[in-house]
Amino acid sequence: MYFEVEPRNRYIYVKGKGTVGREITFPTWVPGSYFVREQERNVTFLKGAIFTAKNRYYLTDEEFEYFYSAISKDQREAISTSEYLFINPVSVFPFQEVDEQYCVKLKLPSNWVVHTTLQKVGEAYCGDNYHEFADSPIQASPNLKLIKITESHYISTLHQLEDVEKLGKILLFLDQIYQENKTKNNSRKDYIFFFRRSDVSYGGIEHSHSSAIVVQWDRKDLFWLFTHEYIHRWNIKTLKPKEFLSFSYERENYTDLLWVAEGLTDYMAFLSTVAVGVTDTQQALKSIANILSNLTYPGIRRMSLAESSRLTWIKLYRRDENFLNVGVSYYDLGFIVGLIMDMKIRDESENTKDFFTFFKSLYKKCRDNGYTYADVKEIAAEFGVDFLDDLVYKRDPPIFSYLSDYVDIEFVDKGKPYLGIRLDGSKIVFVEDGSPADIAGLFPSDEVLAVNGIRGSSISPDLEKIELTVNREGVIKDFEIYTKPNPGHTIKLITKGGFFEKVFGKGEGVSDRKII
């Protein structure tokens, strides 16, 4: 299929050519983003097609036209302004036969710069099939810069990015580990990070030869995020759960193994930043403590790691203020499983093998035909990790018990008086199940107006009883809260020698994700 694009402020006008007398299909799902996004909601047809379903049109003419509402700051979709264009093709362009060539020609002013990993064919940018085309973002602007990281890694951005040489160290470290992958994954092709700062943060999304990242201006841990997306070129874009070897662009694609694809990726990314010295001991221990803190809430007792992976379409990717009570993140818990596996592998091998050794074995065995949980479990057992069932399929897995073999863990706030709420400014954003706040009847989105009758006073849980005046949906309400002992959410890690200290250094770190 062939498309010609004319971007305008807030819209993308598309002229397409397809096979007349057949349907075209707009994907409702963006690979790498695990909920049905319904991008076709942005499409308005002008001519050449008849509506047949929410995301399908029957071509009455070889040539057709539509326009796309491009106002999303999310890099999984598309945005078009008077001076900037970003297109994630899977969100904008339909398909007929996935195995045919797909090309797009951009009608842009002569001073605009275009960056994409699509092949330049004449005046168009092309993919050999729809999968390649859909997986290749396009970014354009008269102000676009290409920052060189290494000979084969670049950042396409409107903005400055400091210390890119540190990112280069991480990328070269990973390329050296997985160098056997060069021919298989065509990693000789340049890799581009499409990067933008914004007033909102959308994290990153992976592609085979690129990733797209949008973060807020004050985001600090950029290189961890960049590295996470980069590792996906091996873990998910090449090595996949068997369920993802073939997939539908129009419905959910389920697997119990997103903790491998995402959680273990996050641990490898973090470990890489530590290994090359980009993340220091204090940062590392604090980061691990923060992740562990997220795993101290009721949700971990109500959802297993496998359930978190399979239910992400309606749980994690649609999380609300109550998520920590009812669910667990396969990013967080998967990260900790990776950490526990790493420590066990080092322990069993006297530090001659590590998590990267395990992943390379999994990759070598399963990159062509995909992997199952049985594959992961079998290879992990070869390295001495024989307890994965406990961590993956059990609710309330014994993560603290396993970790305590390698690092001292303290629950700093355990037993201290608490209410059981998290605040964003004066607004309650979380109420823990069974907490004093829950028993009293407080609710997420309640705005705290006064504490013990004093407006603007801070909440101190040291008192036995606290009176809160809140605004709930425009109605002023008063609550009496009797404090109870905190079950323990603030985590402190203290190294005690051994392999944990060899990897992360000697020191301690405390989580800063507070609950009152």
C-alpha positions in Angstrom: 0.0 0.0 0.0 1.1 3.6 -0.6 0.3 6.7 1.5 0.9 10.4 1.0 0.8 12.5 4.1 0.2 16.2 4.5 0.5 17.3 8.1 -1.4 20.3 9.4 -1.9 21.8 12.8 -3.7 19.1 14.8 -4.4 16.9 11.8 -2.7 14.5 9.4 -4.3 14.3 5.9 -3.7 11.0 4.2 -4.2 9.9 0.6 -3.9 6.2 0.2 -3.8 3.6 -2.5 -5.0 0.0 -2.0 -6.8 -2.9 -3.7 -10.3 -1.8 -4.6 -13.1 -4.2 -3.6 -11.4 -5.2 -0.3 -11.4 -4.0 3.2 -8.7 -2.0 4.9 -8.1 -2.5 8.6 -6.9 0.1 11.2 -5.2 -1.6 14.1 -6.9 -1.1 17.5 -3.8 -2.3 19.4 -0.2 -0.9 19.4 2.4 -3.7 20.0 4.3 -2.9 23.2 1.3 -1.2 24.8 -1.0 -3.7 26.5 -4.4 -2.3 26.2 -6.8 -1.9 23.3 -6.1 1.7 22.4 -8.8 2.2 19.6 -6.7 4.5 17.5 -9.3 4.3 14.7 -11.3 6.8 16.8 -9.1 9.5 15.3 -9.9 8.6 11.7 -12.4 10.6 9.6 -12.9 9.3 6.0 -13.3 11.7 3.2 -13.8 9.5 0.1 -13.0 6.2 -1.5 -14.3 3.8 1.2 -17.4 2.6 3.0 -17.5 2.0 6.8 -18.0 -1.7 7.6 -16.9 -2.0 11.3 -15.4 0.3 13.9 -11.9 -0.1 12.4 -12.6 -1.4 8.9 -13.5 0.2 5.6 -14.4 -1.3 2.3 -12.5 0.4 -0.6 -14.9 1.5 -3.4 -12.0 3.1 -5.2 -8.3 2.3 -5.6 -7.5 5.8 -4.1 -9.0 6.9 -0.8 -8.6 9.8 1.6 -9.0 10.4 5.3 -7.7 12.7 8.0 -6.4 11.8 11.4 -6.9 13.8 14.5 -3.3 14.1 15.7 -3.3 15.8 19.1 -1.9 13.0 21.3 1.3 13.7 23.2 1.7 10.0 23.7 4.4 8.6 21.3 2.3 5.5 20.8 0.0 7.5 18.7 0.6 10.7 16.7 0.9 14.5 17.1 1.1 17.2 14.4 1.7 20.9 15.2 2.8 23.8 13.1 6.4 22.9 13.7 6.5 19.3 14.8 5.3 15.9 13.5 5.5 12.5 15.2 3.8 9.4 13.7 3.7 5.9 15.1 2.6 4.3 11.8 0.6 1.5 13.5 -1.7 4.2 14.9 -2.2 6.1 11.7 -2.1 3.8 8.7 -4.3 0.8 7.8 -3.3 -2.5 6.2 -4.6 -5.0 3.7 -2.1 -7.8 3.1 0.5 -7.6 5.8 3.3 -9.1 3.7 3.3 -6.5 0.9 5.4 -3.4 0.8 4.1 -0.3 2.6 5.4 3.2 1.7 4.7 6.8 2.9 5.5 10.0 1.2 5.7 13.2 3.4 4.6 16.5 2.0 6.7 18.9 4.1 8.3 22.3 3.8 11.8 22.1 2.4 13.4 23.2 5.7 12.0 20.3 7.6 14.2 17.4 8.8 12.9 13.8 8.8 14.2 11.0 11.0 13.0 7.4 10.6 14.4 3.9 10.4 12.3 3.2 7.3 14.2 2.7 4.0 14.2 5.7 1.7 12.9 4.6 -1.7 12.7 7.6 -4.1 10.6 10.2 -2.4 9.0 7.7 0.0 9.9 5.9 3.2 9.1 2.1 2.9 8.9 -1.1 4.9 9.1 -4.5 3.4 5.9 -5.5 5.1 3.3 -4.0 7.4 5.0 -5.3 10.5 8.2 -3.4 9.7 6.3 -0.3 8.5 4.1 -0.2 11.6 7.2 -0.7 13.8 9.1 2.4 12.4 8.2 5.8 13.9 8.6 9.0 11.9 9.7 12.3 13.5 10.0 15.6 11.6 10.6 19.3 12.4 12.6 22.2 11.1 14.3 22.2 14.5 15.1 18.4 14.7 18.6 17.4 15.7 20.4 14.1 15.5 22.7 13.6 18.5 25.4 11.0 17.9 25.9 8.6 20.9 28.2 6.0 19.2 28.9 5.1 15.6 25.5 3.3 15.4 23.3 4.9 18.1 21.6 8.3 17.8 19.0 10.4 19.5 16.5 12.3 17.4 15.2 15.2 19.4 14.2 18.9 19.6 15.9 19.2 23.0 19.3 18.9 24.6 20.4 15.8 26.5 23.4 15.9 28.8 26.0 13.2 29.4 25.2 11.2 26.3 28.7 9.6 26.6 27.4 7.8 29.7 24.5 6.3 27.7 27.1 5.3 25.1 29.0 3.3 27.7 25.8 1.4 28.6 24.9 0.7 25.0 28.4 -0.6 24.1 28.4 -2.7 27.3 25.2 -4.4 26.1 26.3 -4.8 22.5 29.4 -6.5 23.7 27.4 -8.9 25.9 25.0 -9.8 23.0 27.4 -9.4 20.1 26.4 -12.8 18.8 23.1 -11.1 17.9 24.5 -8.8 15.3 23.8 -10.8 12.2 20.6 -12.4 13.6 18.9 -9.1 14.6 20.6 -6.9 12.0 21.9 -4.6 14.8 24.4 -3.2 12.2 21.5 -1.0 11.3 21.6 2.3 13.1 19.5 2.6 16.2 17.5 5.8 17.0 16.0 7.0 20.2 13.2 9.3 19.4 13.1 11.6 22.4 10.9 14.5 23.5 10.3 16.4 26.7 6.8 17.4 27.6 4.6 18.5 30.4 3.5 14.9 30.8 5.4 11.6 31.0 4.6 8.7 28.8 7.8 6.6 29.4 9.0 4.7 26.4 7.9 2.2 23.8 10.2 -0.2 22.0 10.7 -0.8 18.3 13.1 -3.2 16.5 15.6 -0.5 15.5 14.4 2.4 17.6 12.4 3.5 20.6 10.2 6.5 21.3 10.5 8.2 24.7 8.5 11.1 26.1 9.2 12.4 29.6 8.6 15.4 31.8 11.2 18.1 32.0 12.3 17.1 35.5 12.8 13.4 34.8 16.1 12.3 36.3 16.7 8.6 35.6 16.7 8.9 31.9 19.5 6.4 31.1 17.7 3.6 33.0 14.7 4.3 30.8 16.7 4.5 27.6 18.5 1.3 28.4 15.2 -0.5 29.2 13.9 0.3 25.7 17.2 -0.6 24.1 17.3 -4.1 25.7 13.9 -4.7 24.1 15.6 -5.1 20.7 16.6 -8.5 22.1 14.0 -9.2 24.8 10.6 -8.9 23.0 11.5 -7.7 19.5 13.5 -10.8 18.9 13.1 -13.2 21.8 9.3 -13.4 22.5 6.8 -15.4 24.4 5.4 -18.1 22.0 2.0 -16.3 22.2 3.6 -13.3 20.5 5.1 -15.1 17.5 1.9 -14.4 15.7 -0.6 -11.8 17.0 -3.6 -9.8 16.0 -3.6 -6.0 15.6 -7.3 -6.0 16.5 -7.6 -7.7 19.9 -5.8 -8.5 23.1 -2.9 -10.9 22.9 -2.5 -12.7 26.2 0.5 -14.2 27.9 1.6 -15.0 31.5 5.1 -13.9 30.7 5.2 -10.1 30.5 7.2 -10.2 33.7 10.0 -11.8 31.5 9.5 -9.3 28.7 9.2 -6.2 30.9 10.2 -6.9 34.5 13.4 -8.8 33.7 14.2 -6.2 31.0 14.0 -3.5 33.6 16.3 -5.4 35.9 18.9 -5.9 33.1 18.7 -2.2 32.3 19.2 -1.3 35.9 22.0 -3.7 36.3 23.7 -2.3 33.2 23.7 1.2 34.5 25.3 -0.1 37.7 27.9 -2.2 35.9 29.3 0.8 34.0 29.1 3.2 36.9 26.3 5.4 35.7 24.2 4.5 38.8 26.1 4.7 42.1 25.5 2.7 45.2 23.2 5.1 47.0 21.0 5.6 43.9 20.9 1.8 43.3 19.9 0.9 46.8 17.3 3.6 47.0 15.8 2.5 43.7 15.6 -1.1 44.8 14.0 0.0 48.1 11.4 2.0 46.2 10.4 -0.9 44.1 10.2 -3.2 47.2 8.1 -0.6 48.9 5.5 -0.9 46.1 5.3 -4.6 46.9 4.3 -4.2 50.5 0.6 -3.3 49.8 -2.4 -5.6 49.8 -2.3 -6.1 46.0 0.6 -8.5 46.1 -1.6 -10.8 48.2 -4.4 -10.7 45.7 -2.5 -11.1 42.4 0.3 -13.3 41.3 3.1 -12.3 38.9 1.6 -14.5 36.1 -1.9 -13.0 36.7 -0.5 -9.5 36.6 1.0 -10.3 33.1 -2.2 -11.9 31.7 -4.6 -9.3 33.2 -2.5 -6.2 32.2 -5.1 -5.3 29.5 -7.6 -4.5 32.2 -5.5 -4.0 35.3 -2.0 -2.5 35.2 -2.5 -0.6 31.9 -5.8 0.7 33.3 -4.7 1.2 36.9 -6.5 3.6 39.1 -6.1 5.0 42.6 -7.0 1.6 44.1 -4.4 -0.5 42.2 -2.0 -1.1 45.0 -4.9 -2.7 47.0 -5.9 -5.1 44.3 -3.0 -5.7 41.9 0.8 -5.9 41.5 3.0 -4.5 38.7 4.9 -7.1 36.6 7.5 -4.4 36.1 8.1 -4.1 39.9 7.7 -7.7 40.9 9.5 -8.9 37.7 12.4 -6.7 38.6 12.7 -8.2 42.0 12.5 -11.7 40.6 15.3 -10.8 38.3 17.3 -9.5 41.3 16.7 -12.7 43.3 17.6 -14.8 40.3 20.8 -12.8 39.8 21.9 -13.2 43.4 21.2 -17.0 43.3 23.1 -17.5 40.1 26.1 -15.6 41.4 25.9 -17.6 44.6 25.7 -21.0 42.9 28.6 -20.1 40.5 30.8 -18.2 43.0 30.2 -15.1 40.9 31.4 -16.6 37.6 27.9 -16.3 36.1 25.2 -13.8 36.5 21.8 -12.8 35.2 23.2 -11.9 31.8 24.5 -15.4 31.5 21.0 -16.8 32.1 19.4 -14.5 29.6 21.9 -15.3 26.9 21.1 -19.0 27.4 17.4 -18.3 27.1 18.0 -16.1 24.1 20.2 -18.7 22.3 17.7 -21.5 22.9 14.4 -19.6 22.2 15.0 -16.7 19.9 13.7 -18.4 16.8 10.7 -20.3 18.2 9.7 -18.2 21.2 9.7 -19.3 24.8 7.2 -20.8 27.3 7.3 -20.6 31.1 8.7 -24.2 31.0 11.6 -22.9 29.0 12.3 -20.1 31.4 12.0 -22.4 34.4 14.2 -25.1 32.8 17.1 -22.7 32.0 16.8 -21.0 35.3 17.1 -24.3 37.1 20.4 -25.0 35.1 21.8 -22.0 37.0 20.5 -23.1 40.4 17.3 -21.1 40.4 14.8 -23.9 41.3 12.1 -21.8 43.0 10.5 -19.8 40.2 7.0 -21.4 40.8 7.0 -19.7 44.2 7.7 -16.3 42.8 5.6 -16.4 39.6 2.4 -18.3 40.3 1.9 -17.8 44.0 0.1 -14.7 45.4 2.1 -13.1 48.2 5.4 -14.6 47.0 8.2 -14.9 49.6 10.4 -12.2 48.0 11.6 -10.7 51.2 12.6 -14.1 52.6 14.7 -14.8 49.5 16.3 -11.4 49.4 17.2 -11.4 53.1 19.9 -14.0 52.3 21.8 -11.3 50.4 20.9 -8.0 52.0 19.5 -6.7 55.3 16.0 -5.4 55.0 14.3 -3.1 57.5 10.7 -1.9 57.5 11.5 1.5 59.0 8.0 2.6 59.7 6.6 -0.7 60.9 4.6 -0.4 64.1 4.6 3.4 64.0 1.2 5.2 64.1 -0.2 5.8 60.6 -3.4 6.7 58.8 -3.0 4.7 55.6 -3.1 7.4 52.9 -1.0 8.9 50.2 -1.3 12.6 49.4 -0.6 14.6 46.3 -0.5 18.1 47.7 -3.8 18.2 49.7 -5.6 15.5 47.7 -5.8 11.9 48.8 -4.6 9.7 46.0 -4.6 6.3 47.8 -6.3 4.7 50.8 -4.9 1.4 52.0 -7.4 -1.4 52.6 -7.9 -2.0 56.3 -6.1 1.1 57.4 -7.5 3.7 59.8 -8.3 6.0 56.9 -10.2 3.2 55.2 -12.1 2.3 58.4 -13.0 6.0 58.9 -14.4 6.2 55.4 -11.8 8.4 53.5 -11.8 8.1 49.8 -9.4 8.7 46.9 -9.7 12.3 45.5 -10.9 13.7 48.9 -9.3 17.1 49.3 -8.0 17.7 52.8 -9.1 21.2 53.9 -8.2 21.2 57.6 -6.4 19.0 60.2 -7.8 19.1 63.7 -9.8 22.2 62.7 -6.8 24.1 61.4 -6.7 25.0 57.7 -3.3 24.3 56.1 -2.0 22.3 59.0 0.1 19.2 58.1 -1.0 15.7 59.1 0.9 14.2 61.9 0.0 10.6 62.6 1.7 10.7 66.0 -1.6 11.6 67.7 -4.0 8.9 68.7 -6.9 10.6 67.0 -6.9 13.0 64.1 -9.8 15.0 62.7 -9.8 15.7 59.0 -12.1 18.1 57.2 -12.3 17.2 53.5 -14.0 18.4 50.3 -15.6 15.4 48.6 -17.3 16.3 45.3 -18.1 19.8 46.5 -19.5 18.6 49.9 -17.6 19.4 53.1 -17.2 16.3 55.4 -15.5 15.7 58.8 -13.8 12.4 59.7 -12.4 11.1 63.0 -9.4 8.8 62.4 -7.9 6.7 65.1 -4.3 5.8 64.2 -3.0 2.2 64.1 0.4 0.6 63.8 1.9 0.8 60.3 2.3 -2.6 58.7 5.6 -1.5 57.2 6.0 0.3 53.9 9.2 2.3 54.1 12.1 -0.1 53.1 15.7 0.3 54.2 18.4 -1.8 52.6 21.8 -2.3 54.3 24.4 -4.3 52.5 26.2 -7.1 54.4 29.0 -8.2 52.1 28.6 -11.1 49.8 27.5 -10.9 46.1 24.9 -8.2 46.7 27.6 -5.8 47.9 30.0 -6.9 45.2 27.4 -5.9 42.6 25.9 -2.7 44.1 28.6 -1.5 46.5 28.6 -1.1 50.3 26.0 1.2 51.7 22.4 1.6 52.5 19.3 3.1 50.9 15.8 4.0 52.0 12.6 4.3 50.0 11.1 7.7 49.7 7.6 6.7 48.6 5.8 7.7 51.8 2.4 6.7 53.2 1.1 8.7 56.1 
